[in-house]
């Protein structure tokens, strides 16, 4: 596994998070933590999507129209 090189110092929240990882003792705990983090970011994405939908007065019909006007390129590889 490659080690990432940080070009910027960690902030206090990042340090606190890393320090809390010392309590993760088993693979099961690690998997649970990964799921919690994944759920958190999914919820944030969902909230932003809902906000965009509301701000743009979106409907399924408008979304279908947007996709109909889109051009998709498919690689023949």
PyMOL commands that set and color helices and strands:
alter all, ss='L'
color gray80, all
select helices_A, chain A and resi 12-23+27-55+60-69
alter helices_A, ss='H'
color red, helices_A
deselect
rebuild
show_as cartoon
